[in-house]
Amino acid sequence: MEDNVTAEPNTFKFPSAIRLDSPPTPDAISVCRCLISGGDSPKEIEVPWRKQKIFSAVSRTENYLRERRIPELIRFLMAKVLASNSDNPVAYVKELLDECMIFRAGIGYAPVLFEQRHLEAVVKSFDPSGRGWVTTGQVRRAYYTLGLPPPEPIPERITTAELLEDLKETQERELLELLSAGMDKQEYQNI
């Protein structure tokens, strides 16, 4: 059987060779005069009033948030919401804020992130054999594990019961400082 296919002549044309005689020259880049002079510019840069106002507002906002520890408070609230796994997070946050205000007033309990059972588990993990005491390094790691600042100085050995109580007190103190951020010192001390 013979095929009735006829071969067509090759119609593909190769592109012409690229010439590399002279590379194209790049466009000029404009440079600030203060960079060309090599030193301080004798001419002072004038920032428009509108930009000054914007920079001032941004700076005041950042200071306000930092002084009142708002980002830390939001992280605390979000951690509590995630840990609660609530069906209605908005209602949970409202209730949590009420508990925080009551605690700050010195009336209610501290709605801390780690409950007693969590603290006990952390302490037990640093004393798995049940010796009843932990070393300075273990105390420091326990505080860092919970995101709390370790006390200074730390004794060479501390009982697990003391560590548990210290962790609880530190956590409550940190929460009170967070909730009282931005308040006057006198107002804070009256709590």
Secondary structure, 3 states (H helix, E strand, C coil): CCCCCCCCCCCCCCCCCCCCCCCCCCCCCCCCHHHHHCCCCCCCCCCCHHHHHHHHHHHHHHHHHHHCCHHHHHHHHHHHHHHHCCCCHHHHHHHHHHHHHHHHCCCCCCCCCCCHHHHHHHHHHHCCCCCCEEEHHHHHHHHHHCCCCCCCCCCCEEEHHHHHHHHHHHHHHHHHHHHCCCCCHHHHHCC
